[in-house]
Amino acid sequence: MTKPDKQFVRAEVSELARFIASALERAGLPAPDAGTVGGLMAEADLQGSDGHGVIRLPQYVKRIRAGGINVRPDIHVVSEHAAMAVLDGDNGMGHLVVSRAVDLAVEKARACGIGWVSTRASNHAGPASLYVRKVLRHDMLGLYFAVGNANHLPPWGGLEMLLSTNPIAVAVPAGTEPPIVLDMATTVAAYGKVKALAKRGQMMPEGWMMDREGQPLLDPARAGEGFLLPIGGYKGYGLALVTGLLAGTLGGGAMGRDVVDFNKDHVTPTNTGQAILALDLKVFRDPAAFKTDVDRLVRDIRGSQRLPGVEHIRLPGEQSNAKREIYAEAGIPIAAALALELDALAAELGIEPLRSMSPAGTGA
């Protein structure tokens, strides 16, 4: 990689996918699996989910080399009925496990109108929106739930961190308008965003984290001294709990004290649980009519009366769609500190470094 400036360098999405796949293959993944994971990780960065993209590569490689991830898993169904299944990931890469779960959920939705697939013995799989977007391609509506891979959230009023960020994603097809894609942690911010700010040397906004004395925590380098805050106060805590029960406990995945902090433990299997739900539109109504109604609602919301000073009312997924277009053309911005870390990883693995485009400057 060319020497980064003080802020960012840029890389083409295809080059980023190549680099990630090359590193994962050298670490031990079969080439096809490394390519699948590399493509999904690069797509995460393409849509601006930089807390779940290439920033995770050194951590994944470390975990693979320590034996904490099975590089040749037997991903298999352990329980199945017409519209549901439980998938055992055999401690494989989460991206592979959840991708398989999506395929199975879509298959069941085609036959039954609905398909629910739970995973267990999975791993961190990146941003939730990647998987509901897969469902969209089949003219279906997708929902996704997951248990986070480290506990950063105490129960409301408590100090012991027994819950994670436990994300939720929903993708709703539209017609001529972009699809509505909601991807949210049940905490105010996902922990990956905290890690991303730490890489950039930036502070967190007030309201993301609190220390154990109840004071705002702003320095992401001190994140271990506090905990994330739930969205909506006690309601977010309840949402995190229920999401974890649906994604983890229901299918036999880890929850509560059983969750393994994969940021600190690179060896112990995490038994991560996720769940994907696919709904076939045509079972409910004519898909074209549904999409027309979604388009109308989107336009009504976007064109509705705004508060003074508000220039634009956004829909869920709008910013990530915009970043996909911008980054596909201009390249994906990578923080300077991360760029140096990736260079060091390439040298350690003996692979070709990530080839960068011209420096991006501060506007990335």
C-alpha positions as CSV (number, residue, x, y, z in Angstrom):
1,M,0.0,0.0,0.0
2,T,1.2,3.5,-0.7
3,K,2.1,5.5,2.3
4,P,-1.1,6.9,3.8
5,D,-1.7,10.5,4.6
6,K,-2.8,11.7,8.0
7,Q,-6.4,10.7,7.4
8,F,-7.3,8.0,4.8
9,V,-6.3,6.1,1.8
10,R,-8.8,4.7,-0.7
11,A,-9.0,1.2,-2.1
12,E,-11.2,-0.2,-4.9
13,V,-13.8,-2.7,-3.6
14,S,-12.5,-5.5,-5.9
15,E,-9.0,-4.9,-4.6
16,L,-10.2,-4.9,-1.0
17,A,-12.1,-8.2,-1.5
18,R,-9.0,-9.7,-3.2
19,F,-6.7,-8.7,-0.3
20,I,-9.1,-10.0,2.4
21,A,-9.6,-13.3,0.6
22,S,-5.8,-13.7,0.1
23,A,-5.2,-13.1,3.8
24,L,-7.9,-15.5,4.9
25,E,-6.7,-18.2,2.4
26,R,-3.2,-17.9,3.7
27,A,-4.5,-18.2,7.2
28,G,-6.1,-21.5,6.3
29,L,-9.6,-21.0,4.7
30,P,-10.2,-22.9,1.4
31,A,-10.1,-20.5,-1.5
32,P,-13.8,-20.5,-2.3
33,D,-14.7,-19.8,1.4
34,A,-12.1,-17.1,1.6
35,G,-13.5,-15.5,-1.5
36,T,-17.0,-15.5,-0.1
37,V,-16.0,-14.0,3.2
38,G,-13.7,-11.5,1.5
39,G,-16.5,-10.3,-0.8
40,L,-18.9,-9.8,2.1
41,M,-16.3,-8.0,4.2
42,A,-15.5,-5.7,1.3
43,E,-19.2,-5.1,0.8
44,A,-19.5,-4.0,4.4
45,D,-16.9,-1.3,3.9
46,L,-18.5,-0.4,0.6
47,Q,-21.8,0.6,2.3
48,G,-20.0,2.4,5.1
49,S,-20.2,-0.3,7.8
50,D,-16.5,0.2,8.5
51,G,-16.7,-1.3,12.0
52,H,-17.4,-4.7,10.4
53,G,-15.3,-4.7,7.2
54,V,-11.5,-5.0,6.7
55,I,-11.0,-3.6,10.2
56,R,-11.9,-7.0,11.5
57,L,-9.4,-8.9,9.3
58,P,-6.4,-8.9,11.7
59,Q,-8.7,-10.2,14.5
60,Y,-10.2,-12.9,12.3
61,V,-6.7,-14.0,11.2
62,K,-5.5,-14.1,14.8
63,R,-8.5,-16.2,15.8
64,I,-8.1,-18.6,12.9
65,R,-4.4,-19.1,13.5
66,A,-5.1,-19.7,17.2
67,G,-7.5,-22.4,16.4
68,G,-10.6,-20.5,17.5
69,I,-12.4,-20.9,14.1
70,N,-12.9,-24.1,12.2
71,V,-11.6,-23.4,8.7
72,R,-13.2,-26.5,7.2
73,P,-16.6,-26.7,9.0
74,D,-19.4,-29.2,8.4
75,I,-22.3,-26.7,8.3
76,H,-25.4,-28.9,8.7
77,V,-29.0,-28.9,9.6
78,V,-29.7,-30.4,13.1
79,S,-33.5,-29.8,13.2
80,E,-35.9,-29.1,10.4
81,H,-39.6,-28.7,9.6
82,A,-41.3,-27.3,6.5
83,A,-40.9,-23.7,7.4
84,M,-38.0,-23.7,9.8
85,A,-34.6,-25.2,10.6
86,V,-31.7,-25.0,13.0
87,L,-28.3,-24.8,11.4
88,D,-25.1,-25.9,13.2
89,G,-22.2,-23.9,11.9
90,D,-19.5,-26.2,13.3
91,N,-17.6,-23.1,14.5
92,G,-17.1,-21.9,11.0
93,M,-16.7,-18.3,9.8
94,G,-20.0,-16.6,10.6
95,H,-20.3,-15.1,7.1
96,L,-20.4,-18.7,5.6
97,V,-22.9,-19.9,8.2
98,V,-25.3,-17.0,7.9
99,S,-25.1,-17.1,4.1
100,R,-26.1,-20.8,4.2
101,A,-28.9,-19.9,6.6
102,V,-30.2,-17.2,4.2
103,D,-30.2,-19.7,1.3
104,L,-32.2,-22.2,3.3
105,A,-34.7,-19.6,4.6
106,V,-35.3,-18.4,1.1
107,E,-35.8,-22.0,-0.1
108,K,-38.4,-22.6,2.7
109,A,-40.1,-19.3,2.0
110,R,-40.6,-20.3,-1.6
111,A,-42.3,-23.5,-0.5
112,C,-44.2,-22.3,2.6
113,G,-44.4,-18.5,2.2
114,I,-42.2,-18.1,5.3
115,G,-38.8,-19.5,6.3
116,W,-37.1,-19.1,9.7
117,V,-33.6,-20.5,10.1
118,S,-31.6,-20.3,13.4
119,T,-27.9,-20.8,13.6
120,R,-25.7,-22.0,16.5
121,A,-22.0,-22.7,16.7
122,S,-21.6,-19.8,14.4
123,N,-19.2,-16.7,14.6
124,H,-19.2,-13.0,14.0
125,A,-20.7,-12.4,10.6
126,G,-20.3,-8.7,9.9
127,P,-23.2,-6.2,9.4
128,A,-26.7,-7.6,9.6
129,S,-27.9,-5.7,6.6
130,L,-25.7,-7.8,4.2
131,Y,-27.9,-10.8,4.9
132,V,-31.4,-9.2,4.6
133,R,-30.2,-7.6,1.4
134,K,-29.6,-11.2,0.1
135,V,-33.2,-12.0,0.8
136,L,-34.3,-8.9,-1.2
137,R,-32.9,-10.5,-4.4
138,H,-35.6,-13.1,-4.3
139,D,-38.6,-10.7,-4.1
140,M,-38.9,-11.4,-0.4
141,L,-38.9,-9.4,2.8
142,G,-36.0,-10.3,5.2
143,L,-35.5,-10.0,8.9
144,Y,-32.3,-10.8,10.8
145,F,-31.5,-11.1,14.5
146,A,-28.1,-11.8,16.1
147,V,-26.3,-12.1,19.4
148,G,-23.2,-9.9,19.5
149,N,-19.8,-11.4,20.1
150,A,-19.0,-9.7,23.3
151,N,-21.2,-8.3,26.1
152,H,-21.0,-4.6,26.3
153,L,-24.5,-3.8,27.9
154,P,-25.7,-4.4,31.4
155,P,-29.4,-4.9,32.3
156,W,-31.1,-1.6,32.9
157,G,-29.8,-0.2,36.2
158,G,-27.1,-2.8,36.5
159,L,-23.3,-2.9,36.1
160,E,-22.7,-6.5,35.1
161,M,-22.5,-6.8,31.3
162,L,-24.8,-9.7,30.5
163,L,-26.1,-8.5,27.1
164,S,-24.5,-7.5,23.8
165,T,-25.3,-5.0,21.0
166,N,-27.7,-7.7,19.6
167,P,-28.5,-6.2,16.2
168,I,-31.7,-6.3,14.2
169,A,-32.0,-5.8,10.4
170,V,-35.1,-5.6,8.2
171,A,-35.1,-5.2,4.4
172,V,-38.4,-4.2,2.6
173,P,-38.5,-4.3,-1.2
174,A,-39.6,-1.3,-3.1
175,G,-40.4,-0.6,-6.8
176,T,-38.6,2.3,-8.4
177,E,-37.4,3.6,-5.0
178,P,-34.4,2.0,-3.2
179,P,-35.4,-0.7,-0.7
180,I,-35.9,0.2,2.9
181,V,-33.1,-1.4,4.8
182,L,-33.0,-1.0,8.6
183,D,-29.8,-2.2,10.3
184,M,-29.5,-1.2,13.9
185,A,-27.8,-2.3,17.1
186,T,-30.0,-2.3,20.2
187,T,-27.3,-0.1,21.8
188,V,-26.9,3.6,20.8
189,A,-23.8,2.6,18.8
190,A,-22.4,-0.8,17.7
191,Y,-19.1,-1.7,19.4
192,G,-17.5,-1.9,15.9
193,K,-18.1,1.9,15.6
194,V,-16.2,2.4,18.8
195,K,-13.3,0.4,17.4
196,A,-13.4,2.3,14.1
197,L,-13.2,5.7,16.0
198,A,-10.3,4.4,18.0
199,K,-8.5,3.6,14.8
200,R,-9.0,7.1,13.5
201,G,-8.0,8.7,16.8
202,Q,-11.4,10.3,17.2
203,M,-13.6,10.8,20.2
204,M,-17.1,9.3,20.7
205,P,-20.2,11.5,21.0
206,E,-21.7,11.8,24.4
207,G,-24.4,9.2,24.9
208,W,-22.6,6.2,23.4
209,M,-20.9,4.9,26.5
210,M,-20.9,5.4,30.2
211,D,-18.2,4.6,32.8
212,R,-18.9,2.6,36.0
213,E,-19.5,5.8,37.9
214,G,-22.4,6.8,35.6
215,Q,-20.3,9.5,33.8
216,P,-20.1,9.9,30.0
217,L,-17.2,8.0,28.4
218,L,-15.9,9.8,25.3
219,D,-12.4,8.2,24.6
220,P,-12.8,5.0,22.6
221,A,-9.4,3.9,23.8
222,R,-10.9,3.6,27.3
223,A,-13.9,1.6,26.2
224,G,-13.0,-1.2,28.5
225,E,-13.6,1.0,31.5
226,G,-17.3,1.3,30.7
227,F,-20.3,0.0,28.8
228,L,-22.5,0.9,25.9
229,L,-25.9,2.5,26.5
230,P,-29.1,1.0,25.1
231,I,-31.3,2.8,22.6
232,G,-34.4,4.4,24.3
233,G,-33.3,3.7,27.8
234,Y,-35.0,0.7,29.4
235,K,-36.8,-0.1,26.2
236,G,-33.5,-0.7,24.4
237,Y,-32.4,-3.0,27.2
238,G,-35.7,-5.0,26.7
239,L,-35.2,-5.1,23.0
240,A,-31.6,-6.4,23.4
241,L,-32.8,-9.1,25.7
242,V,-35.6,-10.3,23.4
243,T,-33.4,-10.2,20.3
244,G,-30.8,-12.3,22.1
245,L,-33.5,-14.8,23.1
246,L,-34.7,-15.1,19.5
247,A,-31.3,-15.2,17.9
248,G,-29.3,-17.2,20.5
249,T,-31.3,-19.1,23.1
250,L,-34.0,-20.3,20.7
251,G,-31.6,-22.1,18.5
252,G,-29.1,-23.1,21.2
253,G,-26.6,-20.3,20.8
254,A,-24.8,-18.5,23.6
255,M,-26.5,-15.7,25.7
256,G,-25.7,-13.9,28.9
257,R,-22.7,-15.2,30.8
258,D,-22.1,-17.8,28.1
259,V,-21.2,-15.2,25.5
260,V,-17.5,-15.3,24.7
261,D,-15.7,-12.0,24.2
262,F,-14.0,-12.6,20.9
263,N,-12.0,-9.4,21.3
264,K,-10.1,-10.9,24.1
265,D,-10.4,-14.7,23.7
266,H,-9.1,-16.0,20.4
267,V,-9.4,-19.7,21.1
268,T,-12.7,-20.6,22.8
269,P,-15.6,-21.3,20.3
270,T,-18.2,-18.5,20.6
271,N,-21.3,-20.5,19.8
272,T,-22.8,-17.4,18.2
273,G,-26.5,-17.5,17.4
274,Q,-28.2,-15.7,14.5
275,A,-31.7,-16.0,13.0
276,I,-32.9,-15.1,9.5
277,L,-36.6,-14.8,8.5
278,A,-37.7,-14.7,4.8
279,L,-41.2,-13.7,3.8
280,D,-42.4,-14.3,0.3
281,L,-44.4,-11.3,-0.8
282,K,-46.7,-13.1,-3.1
283,V,-48.2,-15.1,-0.2
284,F,-49.5,-11.9,1.2
285,R,-50.5,-9.9,-1.9
286,D,-49.4,-9.0,-5.4
287,P,-45.7,-8.1,-5.1
288,A,-45.9,-5.3,-7.7
289,A,-48.8,-3.7,-5.8
290,F,-46.9,-4.0,-2.5
291,K,-43.9,-2.3,-4.0
292,T,-46.0,0.5,-5.4
293,D,-47.4,1.2,-2.0
294,V,-43.9,1.2,-0.5
295,D,-42.8,3.6,-3.2
296,R,-45.7,5.9,-2.4
297,L,-45.0,5.8,1.4
298,V,-41.3,6.5,0.8
299,R,-42.2,9.6,-1.3
300,D,-44.7,10.8,1.2
301,I,-42.1,10.6,4.0
302,R,-39.3,12.1,2.0
303,G,-41.5,15.0,0.8
304,S,-43.2,15.6,4.2
305,Q,-43.0,18.9,6.1
306,R,-39.6,19.4,7.7
307,L,-38.5,21.1,10.9
308,P,-36.6,24.4,10.5
309,G,-33.0,23.7,9.5
310,V,-33.7,20.2,8.3
311,E,-32.7,19.8,4.6
312,H,-33.6,16.2,4.0
313,I,-35.7,13.5,5.6
314,R,-34.0,10.2,5.2
315,L,-35.2,6.6,5.0
316,P,-33.5,3.6,6.6
317,G,-30.7,2.4,4.3
318,E,-30.5,5.6,2.3
319,Q,-27.1,6.7,3.5
320,S,-25.6,3.2,3.0
321,N,-27.1,3.2,-0.6
322,A,-25.4,6.5,-1.2
323,K,-22.1,5.3,0.1
324,R,-22.2,2.3,-2.1
325,E,-22.5,4.5,-5.1
326,I,-19.8,7.0,-4.0
327,Y,-17.3,4.4,-2.8
328,A,-17.8,2.2,-5.9
329,E,-16.7,5.2,-8.0
330,A,-14.2,6.9,-5.7
331,G,-12.9,4.0,-3.7
332,I,-13.4,2.9,-0.1
333,P,-11.7,5.1,2.6
334,I,-9.4,3.3,5.0
335,A,-8.1,5.0,8.1
336,A,-4.3,5.6,8.1
337,A,-3.7,3.6,11.2
338,L,-5.6,0.6,9.8
339,A,-3.8,0.9,6.5
340,L,-0.5,0.5,8.4
341,E,-1.8,-2.5,10.3
342,L,-2.9,-4.2,7.1
343,D,0.5,-3.6,5.6
344,A,2.1,-5.3,8.6
345,L,-0.4,-8.2,8.3
346,A,0.4,-8.6,4.6
347,A,4.1,-8.8,5.4
348,E,3.5,-11.3,8.2
349,L,1.4,-13.5,6.0
350,G,3.7,-13.1,3.0
351,I,0.9,-11.9,0.6
352,E,0.7,-8.9,-1.7
353,P,-0.2,-5.7,0.2
354,L,-3.4,-3.9,-0.4
355,R,-3.0,-1.6,-3.4
356,S,-4.4,1.8,-2.7
357,M,-5.7,4.6,-4.9
358,S,-4.7,8.2,-4.3
359,P,-5.1,9.5,-0.7
360,A,-8.7,10.4,0.2
361,G,-8.0,13.3,2.5
362,T,-10.4,14.3,5.3
363,G,-13.6,14.3,3.3
364,A,-14.0,10.5,3.1
